[in-house]
Amino acid sequence: MTGLAMTLPSARRQDAFPMPRIRRGAKGAPAGAGGTSDAEIVARLQMGDEAAFAEVIDRYGATMLRVAQMYVRDRATAEEVVQETWLAVLNGIDRFEQRSSLKTWIFRILTNRAKTRGEREGRTLPFSALAAADAGDPSVDPDRFQGPEDSQPGAWAAPPVAWPQEKLLQRETLGVVQMAIEKLPDAQREVIRLRDVEGWSPREVAEALEISDGNQRVLLHRARSKVRAALEAYLNPEIAEGSA
């Protein structure tokens, strides 16, 4: 496995997460072709296949950097944590028994190292604390509901409306969604990215971020509500103005 360590990218680049130079397996197949299964890629990693390592970095590298940044003080430190995680993966892959998914195993290593680094540097706030803080605000503006003096207290005053699919897929609309996600509190932003952008299961998110299933569901609900509110303000400004 020592040869694989030579392909680890520099931790100091400030652009997108850097990838190894090697891109093709022993038979010349592109890394990641055909949706490689966990069992197959673990076997390739255990045999020292550098293209398999490149594929795993392609899958998880950028997400690992984002998650690490939630525990440590800056990007440079987060990049160091990611580097340490990849080295731990290389050193431990032969002992990986696949009792969990490869993804879960990698992110457990990452979060443990990131928490340790954060504690060492004085940033001791765990993700679960961020999650609790993020879950405190209402998911829907209370002004959208009728008040106690109205005819139907608690009912919608300005109910949601459906949007045409073609409108949702327009580039400008997708840009509104991306901007809304970027503005979310840290924990909500990471959960909605993992669930809705990268397609992780609820269990994978809870295990990777070390939060309860119920907590990740609350965070996802609040994040989706805020993104929908941003979309509504863009697509139906008259409703948004009426509830302001």
N, C-alpha and C positions, 0 to 999 in steps of 0.2 A: 504493500500500500504506500510505500514511501514515494514512489513515482507520482502518485496522484497529488501529493502535497505540493509538488512543484508547479501544478497548474492553478494553485490558489491565486485569485486576483489581488492586486494591491488594495489595501484598506483605505488608502488616502485619496482616491479619486472622488471628485465632488459631483460627477454627473450621475447618470443612471447606474445601478449596481453593476460593477464590471463582471464580465464573464470570462471563463478560461478560453485560451486560443483554440484548443482542440474541439472539434465539432463533429467528428464522424467516428463511428464504431469500427471494429476490426474488419467488418465486411463492407464498410463504406456506406452504411445506411445512415440517414440523417438522425441526429439525436432527437428522441421524442416521437419519431414516426410511428403511426399506428396506435397511439395511446398506450404506451408501455405500462403494464401492470406493476403493482408494488412488488410482487414476488419475483418478477423478471428483473426489475431494476435492482433489487437487493442482491439477487444472484450475480448480476453483472458487477455491482460495486464490490462484492466479496471476492470476485475474480480479478479485481484491479482494472476494470474497464474505464478508462478516462472519459470516454464519451458519455458513459452513464453518469459520471460525476457532473459533467457539463450539463446534462439534461436536468438533474436534480437542482442545480443552481438556477437554471432557466425557470424551473417551476416555482421555486420558493425564495430565491435570493432577495428580490425587491420587497416581498412581504416580510421577510425576516428583518430587514433593515428598518422598516416602519415599526414593527413590534418592539424591536430593541430600543428605538428612540423614545418609547414611552416609559422606559425604566431608567435611562441614563441622561446625562446633562446635555449632550450635544451629538451631532451626527458623526463626528470623528470617533467618539467613544463607541457609538452604536456600531460603526463599521468594524472596530476592533473586536467587539463582542461577536459579531457575525463571523469574522475570521476565526476566532477561538472556537465557535460552534462547529464550523466546517472541519477544523482540525480534530475536534472531538468525534465528529461523525466518522471521519476517516479512521481514527484510531479504534473506534468501537464497533464498526460495521460488522466485523467478523463475529462479534458476540451478540448481535441483534437477533432476537429469537422471533420477531414478528408477532408478539402478543398484542401489539397495537399497530396502527398503520405507520408507515415510514414517516409520513408527514407529522403525525402526533409525536413520534419519538424525537424527530429533529427539533420541533418547536418546544418540547419539554426541556431539551438541552439548552436551547436558546434562552428561554425565559428564566431558567435557573441561573445561567451565567449572567444574564442581564440584571437580575435582581441582586445577585452577589456584588456585581460591579457598582450598581446604584447605591447599595448600602455602604460600600467601601468609600464612595465619593460623597456621601451625605445626602443622596436622594433616595429616601427609604419608602416613598409612597408606592404601595403595590397597585397593580392594575385593578384589583378588587375595590380598593379605595376610590380610584378614579371612576370605576363603574358606579359605585354608590352615589358619588357626587353628581355624576351625569344623569342619574335616574330620578333626580328630585324635581325637575321642572315638568309642567303639564305637557302632554304630547299634542294636545289640540288647544288652540286659543280659547279660553273660557267665554270670550265674547261671541263665539260662534253658536252658543247655546242661549236659549231663552232664560231670563232671570226669574226670580221668585215672584215678581210683580206681573209677569206675562201670563197669557192664557194657558200655556203648557210649559211650566218650569222644567228645565233640563232637556227639553226637546231642541232639535236643530233650529236655529234662527237663520243660518245660512248653510244649508246642507251641501256636501260635496257633489260635484257633477262629473260625469264620465267624459273622457277626451278621446277623439278619434285616434286610432293607432298610427295613422300616417303622420299626424301632428307630433306624436310622442317620439317618432323616429327621426325627425328632422335634426340636422346638425346643431342648430341653435338651441333646440330643446334639450338635447343631450348635454350641451355645454352648461345649461342651467342646472341640470342634475349634478354634473361633476362639481360645479362651483358650490352647490348646496352641501354636497358631501364634504368638501374641503372645510366648510365653515362649522361643521358639527363639533361638539366636544370630543376630546380624544377617544374615549372609550366607545362612544356611539359611532364615531367615524370608522374605527377599526372593525367593529362588529359588522356594520353594514357592508363594508368592503369585502370582508371575508365571506359573508353569507350571500350577498346579492351580486357582487362583481366577480368574485372568484369561485363561487359555488360550493363553499364548504358546508358541511352538515352542522346542525346545532351541536351535536356531541363533539365534533372536531373543534369547533370554536371554543366551547366551554373548556375542553381539555387543554388546548393550546394556550389559552389566556388565563387558565386556572380560575375560572369563575363558575358559578352554578348555572345549570341549564335555565332556570327561571330568570336569573340575572341577565343572561345573554338574550333571552327573549324580550325582556323589558327594554333593554338597550336597543335591540333591533326595531321594536315597535316605535320607540320614540324617534329613532333616526329616520325611519320610513315616514313617520308623520311630518317631520320637519322638511324632508325632501319633497313630500307631496305639497306642503304649504308653499314652498318655493315655486314649485311647478304651477300651483294654482295662482299665485301672484303674477306669474308670467303669462299663463294661458287664459285666466279669468280675472283680470285685475279689478273688475267691478265688484267681485265677491270679496277679494282681499281688502279693498278700500272700505267696503261696507262693514267689515268686522274690526277695522282699525279704530 
